[in-house]
Amino acid sequence: MKNSILKQFKEGIVTNNPIFVQLLGMCPTLATSTSVVNALGMGAAVTAVLTCSNLFISLVRKIIPKQIRIASYIVIISGFVTAVELLIKAFFPAIDASLGLFIPLIVVNCIILARAEAFASKNPPVPSMIDGIATGVGFTFALSCIAFVRELLGTGKLFAAADGTGGIDVFGAGYQPAAIFLLPAGAFLTLGCIIAAVQKISDVCAKRAAEKAAAPSVEEEICSDGGETSAETEGATDNE
C-alpha cells in the first residue's frame, strides 16, 4: 500500500507531471503564473477540485451510464468548482480578484477531466483520491516553478501579495525588472526553457539507469573470472 501511494505521488509530481510531461492545462498555467502567490492559490483550488471530484466519481462510477459519463463528470466537477470559488471569494478576496475568471474555468480544465476519465472511473475511491492529490501537487509544483522564475525576473521580488504589493525584494532597488517575463511571451519562454531542462534531466537519468542495468555487477565479474580461472586450472591438470 505504501509503495503504491509513493508510486502515485512520483507519477503525479515527476514522471507524469501534468504540465512538464503531459503538457495539459496550458491556459491557466500561462495566465496565472505571474506570481508565486497566484500560482499557489490556483494550485490549491485545482488540487481541491481534483481530489473531491475523483473521490465522488469513483464512488458513483458503477451507476453512471457510459453514454452520459462525460456529461456527468462535468456536472460533478462544476459543483465542486462552485464550492471552491465561493470559499475563495469568502476567505481570499485578493486571490479571487487576481485570478478572476480562471477559477470558474477550472470546470473545463483538461487535467481534471483526464484524471476522472483515465483513473477515477476505473479505480476504487481511496486510490482515486490519492491520484487527485498527487496530480494536484504536481500541478501546483510546476505552476510555482514557472511563477518563481517569472516573478523574480519580472519584478525583482518574490511572494508579493495577490494585488502586487509587498513581497521580498531579492535584487534590491538597483535592479531593472525584465517586464517581458510578466507578458505572454515571457510565459511561453519560461515554460519552454523549464520543459527543455526537465526533458534533458529525464533523458540523462534514463540513460544512466539503462547503463547501470546493462553493466554487470562487480560480484558477477569476480565470479565469472573465478570460474574461468578454475576451468583453465582444471584443463592444465588434466593435460599433465
C-alpha positions in Angstrom: 0.0 0.0 0.0 2.8 2.4 1.0 4.7 1.6 -2.2 1.6 2.2 -4.3 1.0 5.6 -2.7 4.6 6.6 -3.3 4.4 5.5 -6.9 1.3 7.6 -7.4 2.9 10.7 -6.0 6.1 10.0 -8.1 4.0 9.8 -11.2 1.9 12.9 -10.4 4.9 15.1 -9.5 7.8 13.8 -11.6 7.3 11.1 -14.2 3.8 12.1 -15.3 3.6 15.7 -14.4 0.5 17.3 -15.9 2.4 20.4 -17.1 6.0 19.4 -17.7 5.3 16.0 -19.2 1.7 15.8 -20.4 1.5 19.5 -21.4 -2.0 19.8 -20.1 -3.7 22.9 -18.6 -1.6 25.3 -20.6 -4.2 28.2 -20.4 -4.2 28.6 -16.6 -0.5 27.8 -16.5 0.4 30.7 -18.7 -2.2 33.1 -17.3 -1.9 32.7 -13.6 1.8 32.1 -13.1 2.8 35.8 -12.9 3.4 35.5 -9.1 4.1 32.6 -6.7 1.1 33.6 -4.5 -1.3 33.4 -7.5 0.3 30.0 -8.5 -0.2 28.6 -5.1 -3.8 29.8 -5.0 -4.6 28.3 -8.4 -2.8 25.1 -7.5 -4.7 24.7 -4.2 -8.0 25.3 -6.0 -7.2 22.7 -8.7 -6.0 20.2 -6.1 -9.1 20.6 -4.0 -11.4 20.1 -7.1 -9.3 17.1 -8.3 -9.4 15.3 -5.0 -13.1 15.8 -4.4 -14.2 15.1 -8.0 -12.0 12.0 -8.2 -13.4 10.6 -5.0 -17.0 11.3 -5.9 -16.7 10.0 -9.5 -15.1 6.8 -8.2 -18.0 6.3 -5.7 -20.7 6.6 -8.4 -18.7 5.2 -11.4 -20.8 2.0 -11.5 -24.2 3.7 -11.6 -23.3 6.3 -14.3 -24.4 5.0 -17.8 -21.5 5.0 -20.3 -23.4 7.1 -22.8 -23.5 10.1 -20.5 -20.4 9.7 -18.4 -18.5 12.7 -19.7 -21.5 15.0 -19.2 -21.9 13.5 -15.7 -18.3 14.1 -14.9 -18.6 17.8 -15.9 -21.6 18.3 -13.7 -19.8 16.8 -10.7 -16.7 18.8 -11.4 -18.7 22.0 -11.8 -20.3 21.5 -8.4 -17.0 21.3 -6.6 -15.6 24.2 -8.6 -18.5 26.4 -7.5 -17.9 25.4 -3.9 -14.2 26.2 -4.1 -14.9 29.5 -5.9 -17.3 30.6 -3.1 -14.8 29.7 -0.4 -12.1 31.7 -2.2 -14.5 34.7 -2.5 -15.3 34.5 1.2 -11.8 34.0 2.7 -9.3 35.1 0.0 -10.9 38.0 -1.9 -7.5 39.3 -3.1 -6.7 36.0 -4.8 -10.2 35.9 -6.2 -9.8 39.3 -7.7 -6.4 38.4 -9.1 -7.3 35.0 -10.6 -10.7 36.2 -11.8 -12.3 34.1 -14.5 -9.7 31.3 -14.3 -11.3 29.9 -11.1 -14.7 29.0 -12.7 -12.8 27.9 -15.8 -11.4 25.0 -13.7 -14.6 23.2 -14.8 -13.1 22.7 -18.3 -9.5 22.1 -17.2 -8.4 19.1 -19.2 -6.3 17.8 -16.3 -9.3 17.2 -14.1 -11.4 15.6 -16.8 -8.5 13.5 -17.9 -7.9 12.1 -14.4 -11.7 11.5 -14.0 -11.8 9.5 -17.2 -8.5 7.7 -17.1 -8.3 6.9 -13.4 -11.3 7.7 -11.1 -13.8 6.0 -13.4 -11.8 2.7 -13.2 -10.4 2.6 -9.7 -11.7 2.5 -6.0 -12.3 5.7 -4.0 -9.1 5.8 -1.9 -6.6 5.3 -4.8 -8.7 7.8 -6.8 -8.5 10.4 -4.1 -4.7 9.9 -3.7 -4.4 10.2 -7.5 -6.2 13.6 -7.3 -3.9 14.8 -4.5 -0.7 13.6 -6.3 -1.8 15.2 -9.6 -2.8 18.4 -7.9 0.5 18.6 -6.0 2.4 18.1 -9.3 0.3 20.8 -11.0 1.0 23.2 -8.1 4.7 22.4 -8.1 5.0 23.0 -11.9 3.0 26.2 -11.7 5.0 27.5 -8.8 8.3 26.8 -10.6 7.2 28.9 -13.6 5.8 31.6 -11.4 9.0 31.7 -9.3 11.1 32.5 -12.5 8.6 35.0 -13.9 8.1 36.9 -10.7 11.7 37.0 -9.8 12.9 38.2 -13.2 9.9 40.3 -14.0 9.7 42.3 -10.7 12.9 41.5 -8.8 10.7 40.3 -5.9 9.2 37.1 -4.6 6.0 36.2 -2.7 4.2 39.6 -3.4 0.6 39.7 -2.4 -2.1 38.9 -5.0 -2.6 42.6 -5.6 1.1 43.1 -6.3 2.0 44.8 -3.1 4.7 43.7 -0.6 6.9 40.8 -1.3 10.6 40.1 -0.7 13.0 42.4 -2.6 15.6 39.9 -3.9 17.8 42.0 -6.2 17.5 45.4 -4.5 16.4 48.8 -5.7 19.0 49.0 -8.5 17.5 46.0 -10.4 15.8 46.8 -13.7 12.9 44.3 -14.0 12.6 42.4 -17.2 8.9 43.2 -17.8 8.8 40.7 -20.7 8.5 37.8 -18.2 5.2 39.2 -17.0 3.8 39.2 -20.5 2.5 36.2 -22.5 5.8 36.0 -24.4 7.7 35.6 -21.1 5.3 32.9 -20.0 6.0 30.8 -23.2 9.7 31.5 -22.9 9.9 30.4 -19.3 7.7 27.3 -19.9 9.7 26.2 -22.9 13.1 26.5 -21.0 11.8 24.6 -18.0 10.3 21.8 -20.1 13.6 21.5 -22.0 15.5 21.3 -18.8 13.1 18.7 -17.4 13.3 16.6 -20.6 17.1 16.8 -20.5 17.3 15.7 -16.9 14.9 12.8 -17.7 16.9 11.7 -20.6 20.2 11.7 -18.6 18.5 9.7 -15.7 17.1 7.2 -18.2 20.4 6.8 -19.9 22.2 6.2 -16.6 19.6 3.7 -15.4 20.0 1.8 -18.7 23.8 1.8 -18.4 23.6 0.6 -14.8 21.2 -2.2 -15.8 23.3 -3.3 -18.7 26.7 -3.2 -16.8 27.5 -6.4 -14.9 28.0 -6.1 -11.2 31.4 -6.4 -9.6 30.4 -9.6 -7.9 29.3 -11.1 -11.2 32.6 -10.2 -12.8 34.6 -11.7 -9.9 32.5 -14.9 -10.1 32.9 -15.0 -13.9 36.7 -14.5 -13.6 37.0 -17.1 -10.9 35.0 -19.6 -13.0 37.3 -19.1 -16.0 40.4 -19.4 -13.8 39.2 -22.7 -12.3 38.3 -24.1 -15.7 41.8 -23.2 -17.0 43.5 -24.8 -13.9 41.5 -28.0 -14.3 42.4 -28.2 -18.0 46.1 -27.8 -17.2 45.9 -30.5 -14.6 44.3 -32.9 -17.0 46.9 -32.3 -19.6 49.6 -33.1 -17.1 
